[in-house]
Amino acid sequence: MTGPQQRSLRVGALRPNQLLHTYGVGSVADLPSLSVLTLGLAHWDLTHSAPVVEERLLAALRRRLGDQVESLRLPPHLPETSDPFADWTRVGVPVTLFPTWLRCSDTRCNRLAPVTSGLFELLSSPFQPDKARYVHSCRGNGPSRPTAVPARFVLACDNGHLDDFPWSYVAHKGTDPGPGHTLKLTERGSTGETTNIIINCECGAAQAMSQAIGKPAERNLPACRGRHPHLGTYDERCGAATRTLALGATNSWFAMQLRVISLPRAETPVDQVVADNWRDLGVLAGLNAEIAKQIMQSQVCWPELKPYGVDRAWEAIQRHAAAEGTDGPSHDDTDLHTPEWLAFTSGRTFELPDFTTRPEPVPAQHRDWLRDVVLVPRLREVAALYGFTRIDAPEWVVLDTPDRRRAPLTVGRPTWLPCAEMRGEGIFLRLAEDRIVEWEHRPEVKRREKMLTVAHDRWRASRNMDPNPHPGLRYVLLHTFAHVLIRELALECGYSAAGIRERIYPGTDDTSAAGILLYTSAPDSEGTLGGLVSLGRTDRLGALIERALEAARLCSSDPLCAEHDPRVHSRLSAAACHACLFAAETSCERGNHYLDRALLVDTLTDPGSGFFTA
């Protein structure tokens, strides 16, 4: 942790995935006695940050942020040892205190002041970094001094800015009283309601926090100063309306990230390593063999090539150089799904460390609609963070989110981006295209499509969002099918439903597709344990699909769930609720939008529109 009146010290630990999903750049992390904010990329020390090779993801990010983005990197890390003073304790992600206003936790004191006031002292211990805390000396100077806790509220705007709450400004009803005023934050009763939380000043001014929330906030809060505390910058051009957020509110930070499944770029493992590191190895192709072999062993990627030996690695470099430029990608860099679809449906069996596939016979009872089943015992997923929003989540297709809403990770244009890599397993299912087309042309399905499209347009209009086409009935069908399977798989495979993710392949204007990938992954280098793949075998998958479809026919909230008309309240899902379809945020790629049981199976009120009509 660094910042005003703070020395560099270790205050806690986070998992690498949390730095992308929950506590990334610009977010506030609640530690036991501190609240800290993750600083921008310019503050990170990359000495112990390993680069990650994933060209498809890097190309998509360059299309969005510019060609100056050179690499993807893991968070800085050194293995822990028992020595609390070793180098590993000084390696990590930089954070700073936020909010910078603290309140004495002694109910007889309740003093509220910024940390720069000098009223609070930071106590820490290298042996217990999570015990770091600020204390107030209102009860003497002994070890029992009361903890100074972070102030409970902050300000934010929907342009991604975040600021300390203007305590003195609100207490004095929009005027600046100047220095020398002592503030206290007191609470009456035990309900925690904002009407019972009072900001008091020694001059007699007082204001309830309820006057800074909701409609009253429009006249009692100042305009946004455009502050990015993670960058240390202000944007005077903002001036947007501010909103009071409780510290730790889930809408204070939404990650904007892209994720891809790593795909094979060669036939053998050594060729795959060469292809992944061609940016570094390509310069060797035109050199003398002996010189090239010597230089090769000094490259950063040599530990990956070493198991194959110098000669095999050199032969792989020559093969790649000969094939360079003959089969480059023909798809849009921002289309991350089509290459994956083509790899899963190629009919080939891959045996690579990060992409292993095994075609499986389709269960006999489902051959009329299920074209292919592909087991994926090993896969690698790479996710990169390239921005974030506040107040409102980004568009579910994050590349469509306006730039004005995306808060930057660094001052200027980033040259690298933080990422996380996970390894796991999955099951890929490809539906029969002819059956999908036949279903899409049913009159009942067409009527359902019109209803969902109207609801979609109203939903966007109600939020002042730019018009955007509905993803289509095929997407809703595949998405709903994925959700019912996730629920059934979680009962059998040993992973929780929150640990199983989906990727939907509905096709594009140029590629016809209809498939889903259900997978689980973990940051461990060995991946997961095979419990999900085992359920994709022919002898188990058929019965599992039947149970999932049978469970979808009747919801415990029926008939209310089945009768739901999304046009009434401008919703994106129809016959769907927490009791039947909704999944965890970590599982669903669309935030539980675009779901409808009536398009999957016959429901109580809409027989005939389900793909799996009884």
Phi, psi and omega in degrees: 000136178226164178146188181301131178056027179235139172262163180290119180208158181272131185238001180165191182216144176227153175282151180305321180297327181295334179285352175253324188262327191233316187236046180282187180306129178089356181264161180254127180251128178271111174266171184310318182229005181228160171233120186234157181242134180286126184282165182292170187296332180296339181271350185280140174264116186269009182303320181247031178254112184282135176286150178241130181266118174202088190295323181297316180293319180296321179295320179294322180289324177295323178299327182273317190252345180118159184287353180287348177290113187264330188201165170249140185223147173282157177301146179302137184201141168230142180302141180285148173231180180279353182273111181287356179247008182285174185299329185297335181287345180255009180247129180168194181267129183286138177226164175222159181296131174199134357293160183271001173265136181236156178231134177293132184279353176287119185295343176276351183247293178059026182297136181239121183199159176286156181295335180286354180289342182082007181278345186240146181240137180271125176249135180212166178213131178295338181278334180224073184298333180286353178267003180301136182200159171264146178233157178245138186268031180291343180241039178097197185240015182281180181291347182267018178302140183293146178289139173265114185264158178298143175301148194279347187227152176224171176249148177210161173226166185280007171264012174091008181271155181218142183209161171296149177290137182279076188301310182293321180299316181288317181300325181261022171056048172090011177242156179261108184282351183086182182286168174091010179257134181261125181253149172226149176242110184244158181228128178258144179074192184232010184276335182079007179293148184295335177293340180262002177257116189242133171265118182245142175242149181297341179281356180104347178291145180205151179206139176278146180296339178298338179280356178247014182228141178075214182301316180301335182296333182298330180255347185254347181254146177285163176291161182294136177273358180072033185276133170245092184296335179286342178252341185074030183237162176230144176240100184293346181281350186293281178064016180287163176293139180261161180225139177280129177239140172289141179302128182090005179299140184292339181267014177277347181200122175237124181289142168249111184218157173242146180222146179223158169266125180295132184247155180292140177240005181202172184274329185239160180302319182292322177293326178295318179296318179297317180297320181294330184247027186295333179301323179272327187270343185299329181292342182280340188300328183267006182266166172300141187304314184294318179293317181299320181295325179290316180294325182304322185285354176258359181285154180298328183274004183302321178304330178284329181273336187306320180299339182265350179087157183296316185294314180295323179294319179295320177297321179294322178296318179295319179297318182292321179297322180293328183266358185301127176086000182271340184217047179294161182295137181254001184261166176298136181300333181275353177271096184271346186270323185300314177301325178293316177302316181295324179290318182289332184258009182289342183082359181270156174255123180255141178229065179247155184304327183247009177201098179239125181233149178218108176300139182236139177302141179286135177306139187303321185285354182237015185288345180285338181233344182256115185278309185221148169234125180236120175275139182237084182297332179221130173215161180232129178245134177238128178238138181235140177265129180232006178169184177201164175234166174233162179071298180243142180293156176292167174305148181294329166269091195302334180292345178273355181290129181301145181298330181296334181271343184275117176281136183282159178269346181204164175287130183082198183267127185290145175259350176207163181223145178285146181214172174221142177241138182228151179235145183192214186212166180195176176230128178251131179238129178247122180274155181290124183297319182295323178292323178296314181297317178300316180295320182298337183263005176292143178300320180297323180289322178298320178295320178295322179298317180299317180297314182292325180292318177299316179298321179298314181295320179293323180299315180290320180295323181292342180250013179055038179263150179298145177302142180211137184295149174297141182294347176103156182294328179298318178296315181299318179299308182296321181295316179295319178299319179298320182292319180292327178288323178301317180297318182287320179299322182297333179285341188246328195271346181096349174263150176287159179299329179290343181266000179251123182256166179235150165226126185257135180240085181270357181092171178230184178297332183260341184230125176271126183211157175198091182199168178221148171240123174250124187213163174228149183212160181214153181290350178297140183294340179270356178078215183249189197255002176095001182293330180282315181299324182298333179281350179273357179294153186304320184286349181244329187294319183302310180293326180295317179297319180298319179294321180295317180291321179295320179294331182284341184291331182225124178259146179294346176263005176292148007275356183300317181295311182294329183275355187299126176257111185294344180288334186295314181246017179055062179254163180260351178239150181256257181282083182200140178202182181294334183282339186236322190231326189300139182240172180294155180300329180287344183264320190267131180278354181234018175061038180062029171258161177060056176232145179196110179297331183295338176275348181262309182223168175289131177252180182299325188250348184227068175286145174103339182264353181285140177297322178261069181290130182292000000 
